[in-house]
Amino acid sequence: MAGDSLTVGDIPLGITAYRWFNMEIEREPYHNVKRWYELLCERPAFQEHVMNPMA
């Protein structure tokens, strides 16, 4: 989020972003946030540990 490589700061923001992007709400088109989130979603560890169905 703050640079060109993944940092420990991306982890809690990524968890929050996953929940936020999967809620059925209207939101502003934050293009850079969406791009960052899409790159994060490509990471196998993020897929395995974060991208789980919301209960």
PyMOL Python script that loads the backbone (N, CA, C, O; Angstrom):
from pymol import cmd

cmd.read_pdbstr("""\
ATOM      1  N   MET A   1       0.821  -1.176   0.000  1.00  0.00           N
ATOM      2  CA  MET A   1       0.000   0.000   0.000  1.00  0.00           C
ATOM      3  C   MET A   1       0.875   1.254   0.000  1.00  0.00           C
ATOM      4  O   MET A   1       0.535   2.256  -0.628  1.00  0.00           O
ATOM      5  N   ALA A   2       1.994   1.190   0.703  1.00  0.00           N
ATOM      6  CA  ALA A   2       2.833   2.375   0.831  1.00  0.00           C
ATOM      7  C   ALA A   2       4.078   2.330  -0.037  1.00  0.00           C
ATOM      8  O   ALA A   2       4.892   3.252   0.012  1.00  0.00           O
ATOM      9  N   GLY A   3       4.244   1.294  -0.821  1.00  0.00           N
ATOM     10  CA  GLY A   3       5.454   1.196  -1.624  1.00  0.00           C
ATOM     11  C   GLY A   3       5.323   0.164  -2.718  1.00  0.00           C
ATOM     12  O   GLY A   3       4.229  -0.316  -3.014  1.00  0.00           O
ATOM     13  N   ASP A   4       6.446  -0.170  -3.311  1.00  0.00           N
ATOM     14  CA  ASP A   4       6.454  -1.108  -4.432  1.00  0.00           C
ATOM     15  C   ASP A   4       6.490  -2.570  -4.019  1.00  0.00           C
ATOM     16  O   ASP A   4       6.291  -3.450  -4.857  1.00  0.00           O
ATOM     17  N   SER A   5       6.740  -2.847  -2.743  1.00  0.00           N
ATOM     18  CA  SER A   5       6.797  -4.236  -2.299  1.00  0.00           C
ATOM     19  C   SER A   5       5.877  -4.447  -1.098  1.00  0.00           C
ATOM     20  O   SER A   5       5.510  -3.503  -0.397  1.00  0.00           O
ATOM     21  N   LEU A   6       5.523  -5.696  -0.886  1.00  0.00           N
ATOM     22  CA  LEU A   6       4.656  -6.062   0.235  1.00  0.00           C
ATOM     23  C   LEU A   6       5.373  -5.807   1.554  1.00  0.00           C
ATOM     24  O   LEU A   6       6.548  -6.144   1.707  1.00  0.00           O
ATOM     25  N   THR A   7       4.661  -5.211   2.505  1.00  0.00           N
ATOM     26  CA  THR A   7       5.207  -4.991   3.839  1.00  0.00           C
ATOM     27  C   THR A   7       4.217  -5.513   4.865  1.00  0.00           C
ATOM     28  O   THR A   7       3.098  -5.896   4.524  1.00  0.00           O
ATOM     29  N   VAL A   8       4.628  -5.525   6.103  1.00  0.00           N
ATOM     30  CA  VAL A   8       3.747  -5.976   7.171  1.00  0.00           C
ATOM     31  C   VAL A   8       2.515  -5.066   7.276  1.00  0.00           C
ATOM     32  O   VAL A   8       1.475  -5.496   7.775  1.00  0.00           O
ATOM     33  N   GLY A   9       2.620  -3.841   6.822  1.00  0.00           N
ATOM     34  CA  GLY A   9       1.478  -2.931   6.838  1.00  0.00           C
ATOM     35  C   GLY A   9       0.392  -3.304   5.849  1.00  0.00           C
ATOM     36  O   GLY A   9      -0.763  -2.913   6.022  1.00  0.00           O
ATOM     37  N   ASP A  10       0.742  -4.052   4.817  1.00  0.00           N
ATOM     38  CA  ASP A  10      -0.249  -4.477   3.821  1.00  0.00           C
ATOM     39  C   ASP A  10      -1.168  -5.571   4.359  1.00  0.00           C
ATOM     40  O   ASP A  10      -2.289  -5.726   3.875  1.00  0.00           O
ATOM     41  N   ILE A  11      -0.717  -6.315   5.333  1.00  0.00           N
ATOM     42  CA  ILE A  11      -1.493  -7.466   5.820  1.00  0.00           C
ATOM     43  C   ILE A  11      -2.807  -7.035   6.471  1.00  0.00           C
ATOM     44  O   ILE A  11      -3.862  -7.483   6.020  1.00  0.00           O
ATOM     45  N   PRO A  12      -2.804  -6.190   7.507  1.00  0.00           N
ATOM     46  CA  PRO A  12      -4.096  -5.815   8.097  1.00  0.00           C
ATOM     47  C   PRO A  12      -4.965  -5.004   7.137  1.00  0.00           C
ATOM     48  O   PRO A  12      -6.190  -5.130   7.159  1.00  0.00           O
ATOM     49  N   LEU A  13      -4.346  -4.174   6.297  1.00  0.00           N
ATOM     50  CA  LEU A  13      -5.128  -3.431   5.311  1.00  0.00           C
ATOM     51  C   LEU A  13      -5.732  -4.369   4.275  1.00  0.00           C
ATOM     52  O   LEU A  13      -6.854  -4.156   3.817  1.00  0.00           O
ATOM     53  N   GLY A  14      -4.995  -5.395   3.909  1.00  0.00           N
ATOM     54  CA  GLY A  14      -5.500  -6.367   2.951  1.00  0.00           C
ATOM     55  C   GLY A  14      -6.685  -7.147   3.481  1.00  0.00           C
ATOM     56  O   GLY A  14      -7.630  -7.420   2.742  1.00  0.00           O
ATOM     57  N   ILE A  15      -6.644  -7.509   4.752  1.00  0.00           N
ATOM     58  CA  ILE A  15      -7.766  -8.219   5.369  1.00  0.00           C
ATOM     59  C   ILE A  15      -9.006  -7.332   5.361  1.00  0.00           C
ATOM     60  O   ILE A  15     -10.098  -7.785   5.017  1.00  0.00           O
ATOM     61  N   THR A  16      -8.836  -6.078   5.736  1.00  0.00           N
ATOM     62  CA  THR A  16      -9.950  -5.138   5.738  1.00  0.00           C
ATOM     63  C   THR A  16     -10.466  -4.901   4.318  1.00  0.00           C
ATOM     64  O   THR A  16     -11.676  -4.845   4.097  1.00  0.00           O
ATOM     65  N   ALA A  17      -9.558  -4.763   3.364  1.00  0.00           N
ATOM     66  CA  ALA A  17      -9.949  -4.542   1.972  1.00  0.00           C
ATOM     67  C   ALA A  17     -10.736  -5.730   1.430  1.00  0.00           C
ATOM     68  O   ALA A  17     -11.700  -5.544   0.687  1.00  0.00           O
ATOM     69  N   TYR A  18     -10.342  -6.937   1.790  1.00  0.00           N
ATOM     70  CA  TYR A  18     -11.078  -8.122   1.330  1.00  0.00           C
ATOM     71  C   TYR A  18     -12.527  -8.067   1.801  1.00  0.00           C
ATOM     72  O   TYR A  18     -13.447  -8.306   1.019  1.00  0.00           O
ATOM     73  N   ARG A  19     -12.726  -7.759   3.056  1.00  0.00           N
ATOM     74  CA  ARG A  19     -14.083  -7.666   3.586  1.00  0.00           C
ATOM     75  C   ARG A  19     -14.842  -6.537   2.903  1.00  0.00           C
ATOM     76  O   ARG A  19     -16.004  -6.707   2.533  1.00  0.00           O
ATOM     77  N   TRP A  20     -14.199  -5.388   2.732  1.00  0.00           N
ATOM     78  CA  TRP A  20     -14.837  -4.213   2.152  1.00  0.00           C
ATOM     79  C   TRP A  20     -15.232  -4.459   0.695  1.00  0.00           C
ATOM     80  O   TRP A  20     -16.340  -4.112   0.286  1.00  0.00           O
ATOM     81  N   PHE A  21     -14.327  -5.059  -0.092  1.00  0.00           N
ATOM     82  CA  PHE A  21     -14.628  -5.308  -1.494  1.00  0.00           C
ATOM     83  C   PHE A  21     -15.682  -6.395  -1.679  1.00  0.00           C
ATOM     84  O   PHE A  21     -16.269  -6.486  -2.757  1.00  0.00           O
ATOM     85  N   ASN A  22     -15.939  -7.205  -0.690  1.00  0.00           N
ATOM     86  CA  ASN A  22     -16.923  -8.277  -0.808  1.00  0.00           C
ATOM     87  C   ASN A  22     -18.257  -7.951  -0.173  1.00  0.00           C
ATOM     88  O   ASN A  22     -19.153  -8.795  -0.157  1.00  0.00           O
ATOM     89  N   MET A  23     -18.410  -6.754   0.348  1.00  0.00           N
ATOM     90  CA  MET A  23     -19.716  -6.324   0.848  1.00  0.00           C
ATOM     91  C   MET A  23     -20.504  -5.730  -0.316  1.00  0.00           C
ATOM     92  O   MET A  23     -19.942  -5.064  -1.185  1.00  0.00           O
ATOM     93  N   GLU A  24     -21.789  -5.976  -0.319  1.00  0.00           N
ATOM     94  CA  GLU A  24     -22.641  -5.458  -1.389  1.00  0.00           C
ATOM     95  C   GLU A  24     -23.076  -4.036  -1.044  1.00  0.00           C
ATOM     96  O   GLU A  24     -24.194  -3.798  -0.587  1.00  0.00           O
ATOM     97  N   ILE A  25     -22.160  -3.105  -1.278  1.00  0.00           N
ATOM     98  CA  ILE A  25     -22.424  -1.694  -1.027  1.00  0.00           C
ATOM     99  C   ILE A  25     -21.899  -0.889  -2.211  1.00  0.00           C
ATOM    100  O   ILE A  25     -21.064  -1.367  -2.978  1.00  0.00           O
ATOM    101  N   GLU A  26     -22.392   0.325  -2.351  1.00  0.00           N
ATOM    102  CA  GLU A  26     -21.828   1.220  -3.353  1.00  0.00           C
ATOM    103  C   GLU A  26     -20.586   1.866  -2.753  1.00  0.00           C
ATOM    104  O   GLU A  26     -20.548   2.192  -1.566  1.00  0.00           O
ATOM    105  N   ARG A  27     -19.581   2.045  -3.589  1.00  0.00           N
ATOM    106  CA  ARG A  27     -18.347   2.662  -3.104  1.00  0.00           C
ATOM    107  C   ARG A  27     -17.746   3.510  -4.218  1.00  0.00           C
ATOM    108  O   ARG A  27     -18.030   3.300  -5.397  1.00  0.00           O
ATOM    109  N   GLU A  28     -16.928   4.452  -3.835  1.00  0.00           N
ATOM    110  CA  GLU A  28     -16.216   5.281  -4.794  1.00  0.00           C
ATOM    111  C   GLU A  28     -15.225   4.410  -5.572  1.00  0.00           C
ATOM    112  O   GLU A  28     -14.715   3.428  -5.031  1.00  0.00           O
ATOM    113  N   PRO A  29     -14.948   4.753  -6.823  1.00  0.00           N
ATOM    114  CA  PRO A  29     -13.995   3.962  -7.612  1.00  0.00           C
ATOM    115  C   PRO A  29     -12.543   4.350  -7.321  1.00  0.00           C
ATOM    116  O   PRO A  29     -11.928   5.102  -8.076  1.00  0.00           O
ATOM    117  N   TYR A  30     -12.017   3.833  -6.236  1.00  0.00           N
ATOM    118  CA  TYR A  30     -10.624   4.105  -5.864  1.00  0.00           C
ATOM    119  C   TYR A  30      -9.715   3.196  -6.695  1.00  0.00           C
ATOM    120  O   TYR A  30      -9.408   2.073  -6.294  1.00  0.00           O
ATOM    121  N   HIS A  31      -9.296   3.692  -7.845  1.00  0.00           N
ATOM    122  CA  HIS A  31      -8.587   2.859  -8.820  1.00  0.00           C
ATOM    123  C   HIS A  31      -7.265   2.310  -8.294  1.00  0.00           C
ATOM    124  O   HIS A  31      -6.955   1.142  -8.526  1.00  0.00           O
ATOM    125  N   ASN A  32      -6.490   3.115  -7.600  1.00  0.00           N
ATOM    126  CA  ASN A  32      -5.205   2.629  -7.081  1.00  0.00           C
ATOM    127  C   ASN A  32      -5.389   1.608  -5.979  1.00  0.00           C
ATOM    128  O   ASN A  32      -4.616   0.655  -5.884  1.00  0.00           O
ATOM    129  N   VAL A  33      -6.402   1.790  -5.141  1.00  0.00           N
ATOM    130  CA  VAL A  33      -6.692   0.805  -4.088  1.00  0.00           C
ATOM    131  C   VAL A  33      -7.126  -0.504  -4.729  1.00  0.00           C
ATOM    132  O   VAL A  33      -6.701  -1.576  -4.299  1.00  0.00           O
ATOM    133  N   LYS A  34      -7.962  -0.427  -5.743  1.00  0.00           N
ATOM    134  CA  LYS A  34      -8.426  -1.628  -6.446  1.00  0.00           C
ATOM    135  C   LYS A  34      -7.246  -2.365  -7.089  1.00  0.00           C
ATOM    136  O   LYS A  34      -7.165  -3.591  -7.015  1.00  0.00           O
ATOM    137  N   ARG A  35      -6.335  -1.619  -7.716  1.00  0.00           N
ATOM    138  CA  ARG A  35      -5.156  -2.234  -8.342  1.00  0.00           C
ATOM    139  C   ARG A  35      -4.288  -2.937  -7.294  1.00  0.00           C
ATOM    140  O   ARG A  35      -3.843  -4.065  -7.507  1.00  0.00           O
ATOM    141  N   TRP A  36      -4.046  -2.258  -6.149  1.00  0.00           N
ATOM    142  CA  TRP A  36      -3.267  -2.839  -5.060  1.00  0.00           C
ATOM    143  C   TRP A  36      -3.945  -4.117  -4.551  1.00  0.00           C
ATOM    144  O   TRP A  36      -3.286  -5.132  -4.329  1.00  0.00           O
ATOM    145  N   TYR A  37      -5.266  -4.054  -4.370  1.00  0.00           N
ATOM    146  CA  TYR A  37      -6.017  -5.197  -3.866  1.00  0.00           C
ATOM    147  C   TYR A  37      -5.952  -6.373  -4.844  1.00  0.00           C
ATOM    148  O   TYR A  37      -5.791  -7.520  -4.427  1.00  0.00           O
ATOM    149  N   GLU A  38      -6.074  -6.092  -6.125  1.00  0.00           N
ATOM    150  CA  GLU A  38      -6.000  -7.166  -7.122  1.00  0.00           C
ATOM    151  C   GLU A  38      -4.631  -7.842  -7.119  1.00  0.00           C
ATOM    152  O   GLU A  38      -4.550  -9.059  -7.282  1.00  0.00           O
ATOM    153  N   LEU A  39      -3.566  -7.082  -6.939  1.00  0.00           N
ATOM    154  CA  LEU A  39      -2.222  -7.668  -6.836  1.00  0.00           C
ATOM    155  C   LEU A  39      -2.102  -8.523  -5.577  1.00  0.00           C
ATOM    156  O   LEU A  39      -1.490  -9.591  -5.601  1.00  0.00           O
ATOM    157  N   LEU A  40      -2.685  -8.051  -4.488  1.00  0.00           N
ATOM    158  CA  LEU A  40      -2.657  -8.809  -3.240  1.00  0.00           C
ATOM    159  C   LEU A  40      -3.420 -10.128  -3.388  1.00  0.00           C
ATOM    160  O   LEU A  40      -3.004 -11.155  -2.851  1.00  0.00           O
ATOM    161  N   CYS A  41      -4.532 -10.091  -4.115  1.00  0.00           N
ATOM    162  CA  CYS A  41      -5.342 -11.304  -4.321  1.00  0.00           C
ATOM    163  C   CYS A  41      -4.625 -12.363  -5.143  1.00  0.00           C
ATOM    164  O   CYS A  41      -5.028 -13.526  -5.120  1.00  0.00           O
ATOM    165  N   GLU A  42      -3.589 -12.000  -5.860  1.00  0.00           N
ATOM    166  CA  GLU A  42      -2.809 -12.970  -6.637  1.00  0.00           C
ATOM    167  C   GLU A  42      -1.849 -13.771  -5.767  1.00  0.00           C
ATOM    168  O   GLU A  42      -1.318 -14.786  -6.217  1.00  0.00           O
ATOM    169  N   ARG A  43      -1.619 -13.343  -4.548  1.00  0.00           N
ATOM    170  CA  ARG A  43      -0.648 -14.007  -3.673  1.00  0.00           C
ATOM    171  C   ARG A  43      -1.272 -15.272  -3.063  1.00  0.00           C
ATOM    172  O   ARG A  43      -2.331 -15.190  -2.441  1.00  0.00           O
ATOM    173  N   PRO A  44      -0.636 -16.435  -3.229  1.00  0.00           N
ATOM    174  CA  PRO A  44      -1.194 -17.681  -2.708  1.00  0.00           C
ATOM    175  C   PRO A  44      -1.480 -17.655  -1.203  1.00  0.00           C
ATOM    176  O   PRO A  44      -2.496 -18.197  -0.768  1.00  0.00           O
ATOM    177  N   ALA A  45      -0.623 -17.046  -0.412  1.00  0.00           N
ATOM    178  CA  ALA A  45      -0.862 -17.006   1.040  1.00  0.00           C
ATOM    179  C   ALA A  45      -2.092 -16.175   1.367  1.00  0.00           C
ATOM    180  O   ALA A  45      -2.846 -16.521   2.276  1.00  0.00           O
ATOM    181  N   PHE A  46      -2.305 -15.091   0.646  1.00  0.00           N
ATOM    182  CA  PHE A  46      -3.495 -14.266   0.860  1.00  0.00           C
ATOM    183  C   PHE A  46      -4.743 -15.052   0.480  1.00  0.00           C
ATOM    184  O   PHE A  46      -5.750 -15.003   1.186  1.00  0.00           O
ATOM    185  N   GLN A  47      -4.680 -15.772  -0.625  1.00  0.00           N
ATOM    186  CA  GLN A  47      -5.802 -16.592  -1.042  1.00  0.00           C
ATOM    187  C   GLN A  47      -6.142 -17.647  -0.005  1.00  0.00           C
ATOM    188  O   GLN A  47      -7.313 -17.871   0.300  1.00  0.00           O
ATOM    189  N   GLU A  48      -5.133 -18.288   0.531  1.00  0.00           N
ATOM    190  CA  GLU A  48      -5.348 -19.378   1.479  1.00  0.00           C
ATOM    191  C   GLU A  48      -5.831 -18.898   2.842  1.00  0.00           C
ATOM    192  O   GLU A  48      -6.729 -19.503   3.427  1.00  0.00           O
ATOM    193  N   HIS A  49      -5.251 -17.828   3.349  1.00  0.00           N
ATOM    194  CA  HIS A  49      -5.519 -17.432   4.724  1.00  0.00           C
ATOM    195  C   HIS A  49      -6.523 -16.299   4.895  1.00  0.00           C
ATOM    196  O   HIS A  49      -7.073 -16.127   5.983  1.00  0.00           O
ATOM    197  N   VAL A  50      -6.767 -15.536   3.858  1.00  0.00           N
ATOM    198  CA  VAL A  50      -7.666 -14.394   4.005  1.00  0.00           C
ATOM    199  C   VAL A  50      -8.936 -14.550   3.171  1.00  0.00           C
ATOM    200  O   VAL A  50     -10.029 -14.235   3.641  1.00  0.00           O
ATOM    201  N   MET A  51      -8.800 -15.024   1.963  1.00  0.00           N
ATOM    202  CA  MET A  51      -9.933 -15.041   1.048  1.00  0.00           C
ATOM    203  C   MET A  51     -10.861 -16.223   1.328  1.00  0.00           C
ATOM    204  O   MET A  51     -11.021 -17.122   0.503  1.00  0.00           O
ATOM    205  N   ASN A  52     -11.460 -16.193   2.499  1.00  0.00           N
ATOM    206  CA  ASN A  52     -12.407 -17.216   2.916  1.00  0.00           C
ATOM    207  C   ASN A  52     -13.798 -16.603   2.941  1.00  0.00           C
ATOM    208  O   ASN A  52     -13.941 -15.400   3.163  1.00  0.00           O
ATOM    209  N   PRO A  53     -14.821 -17.413   2.716  1.00  0.00           N
ATOM    210  CA  PRO A  53     -16.185 -16.869   2.713  1.00  0.00           C
ATOM    211  C   PRO A  53     -16.527 -16.182   4.032  1.00  0.00           C
ATOM    212  O   PRO A  53     -16.160 -16.647   5.112  1.00  0.00           O
ATOM    213  N   MET A  54     -17.235 -15.071   3.915  1.00  0.00           N
ATOM    214  CA  MET A  54     -17.688 -14.382   5.124  1.00  0.00           C
ATOM    215  C   MET A  54     -18.936 -15.089   5.642  1.00  0.00           C
ATOM    216  O   MET A  54     -19.816 -15.473   4.872  1.00  0.00           O
ATOM    217  N   ALA A  55     -18.994 -15.249   6.935  1.00  0.00           N
ATOM    218  CA  ALA A  55     -20.142 -15.956   7.530  1.00  0.00           C
ATOM    219  C   ALA A  55     -21.295 -15.011   7.750  1.00  0.00           C
ATOM    220  O   ALA A  55     -22.346 -15.423   8.241  1.00  0.00           O
TER     221      ALA A  55
END
""", "prot")
cmd.dss("prot")
cmd.show_as("cartoon", "prot")
cmd.util.cbc("prot")
cmd.orient("prot")
